[in-house]
Amino acid sequence: MFRYIVLSFLTLQFAFAGTVENVGNLLLAIQTAATPGYEYCTKDDEGLREYGKSQALNVAVTLALKATVDKERPDGSGNDSFPSGHTSIAFANATHAAIRYGFNTYTILSFAMAAGVGYTRVTSDRHDSVDVAAGAAIGAASSWIFTKTLGMSGVSAGVDRDAVTVNCRYRF
């Protein structure tokens, strides 16, 4: 199975090679497969459900806005520029991973990939920076609504020479 996944990504890489826009598409494809793939492999069913709800809300809001806001794309190819759907999906992915699993190497890389997707949408004249910023905000907000931090609730306290700290974490 691992060989099949590697070959699939190599095939995607060759299929998308060539333009800045296609590099962004490849980044989005890898990122979109990685988070739910990790949750499936680690049997994080709750995280997978939260991911699905986050993306469903994200796509619904994004498509509703694309249908109602009449904004021409910078390249003139249509009137559905606002907001950037690619960027909303990418930032929903990254935000979900960061909330669920905390900031680590993967989530930092995921945010870098999301920013790369947004960058490629602007440089390929598919969107302007307002479209990309709106897409990022919608994607992040969608994940904030549904995603819970993996771990238990609790209270911790600390005392040192300069301060007393109390940290509360509650899982809803």
PyMOL commands that set and color helices and strands:
alter all, ss='L'
color gray80, all
select helices_A, chain A and resi 2-16+20-41+45-68+85-101+105-123+129-146
alter helices_A, ss='H'
color red, helices_A
select strands_A, chain A and resi 154-159+164-169
alter strands_A, ss='S'
color yellow, strands_A
deselect
rebuild
show_as cartoon
